[in-house]
Amino acid sequence: MATELIEKINHFLATEFEVDVNDITAEGNMKEVLDLDSLDYIDMVVVIENNFGFKVKPEDFTEIITFQDFYDYVAQRINTKELV
């Protein structure tokens, strides 16, 4: 996966959720590191759609635990140009 994509994701997550970008690691638990609650997931959907140009279904997040899961999800959606 492209380092540029990971850096872009980390940057917008750090900015949106006010965490140190160095706290975001591939194996880190996304919910714990970003201190996400249900409303934060809605914010994340909006940020993803604005930054990457594809629609997100809330159920997509059920499989995302680590940041690596999230990177893989975004890369897969970008690569397939799957617009829902």
N, C-alpha and C positions, 0 to 999 in steps of 0.2 A: 504494500500500500504506500502511496505517495506521502512522504514526510510533510509536504506542503499541506495536504488535506488534514493530517493529524494536527499540525500547528494551527491551522485555521479553526478547527473544531475546539481545540484547547483554549485558544484565544477568546472565542465567543462564549464558551462556557465560563471561563474565569471572569470575564467582564459581566456577563448576565447574572451570575450567581455569587459574585463578589468573593471569589476565593483566589488564593495564590496559584498561578499557573503551574508552579512547581509541585503543588499538591496533587495534580492530575497526572496519574500514571496509568499505563495500559491495564495493569492488573487491579487497579483500585476499584472499590465498589462505588459506583456512580451515585447512588442514593445517599450513602454515608458521607462521601467527600463533599458533595454539593449540598447536603442537608435538604434534600428534596421532600416536599409534601405534595399532595394531589394538585394544588394550584400551581406549583412550580412546574409540574409536567405539562400543564396547559401553556405556560410561558415558553417552555422548551419547544413545544410543537410550533408555536408562532415563530420563534427564533430560527428553527430549522427550515421552515417553509420560506422565510425571508432570506436566509443566507444561501440555501441550496436549491431553491426553486422546485421542490416536489412536495406533494401533500403527505401528511403523516396521519396514520390511523392510531388512535390511542392504544388499541390492542397490540400494536407493534412493540410497545415498551414492555410487554410482559416477558419477553425473552431477553431483554437487555439488563444485565447485571453489572458488568464491568465496563470501563471506558473502552476496552478492546472490542467488546460486543457492540458498543455504540459506533465506533469507527467502522467496523465491518458492515453494520447496517447502513450507515450513510454512504459508504463506498459502493455497496451493492445497489442501492437505490440510484445513485448517480450513474453508475455503469450501465444499468438497464434502462435508464430514462423512464422509469416506471412512474407515470403521473396518474394519481388516483383522483 
